């Protein structure tokens, strides 16, 4: 005779409890997640693209040096935040 395997279904209360637990975790995670400062700054450029191509010759490109980028990290409690220029 062939044996039939019975599938054991999880109790409904356990499934509901796990879903509620996952929901509470996601809500708490969202509330306490500190978003990084993702401010977008816009500025208009008055020069024409053709003028920029004329300015950056091969010689100027070879002599160009990279600009030091600001290091963005956590601020010290004693350090004041820099004022953002008005848009």
C-alpha positions, 0 to 999 in steps of 0.5 A, a space after each residue: 500500500 502507498 503511504 500518503 503524506 499529510 501536509 501540515 499546514 501552519 495554524 492560522 493564528 501563527 501566520 497572523 502573528 508572524 505577519 503582525 510581527 513583520 508589520 510592526 518591525 517595518 513600522 518601527 524601522 521606518 520611524 527610526 530610520 534617519 534619512 541622509 541629507 539628500 538635498 538637491 541644489 539647482 543652479 542655472 548655467 548661462 554659458 553656451 555648451 559650445 563656449 565650454 568646448 572651446 575653453 577646455 582644450 587638450 592642454 588645459 585638460 592635461 593641466 587640470 587638477 581635481 577639486 577636493 570634494 567635501 567629506 560628508 559625515 556625521 557632525 560633531 555635537 559642538 560643530 554648527 551646521 552650515 547655513 544653506 544658501 537661499 534657493 
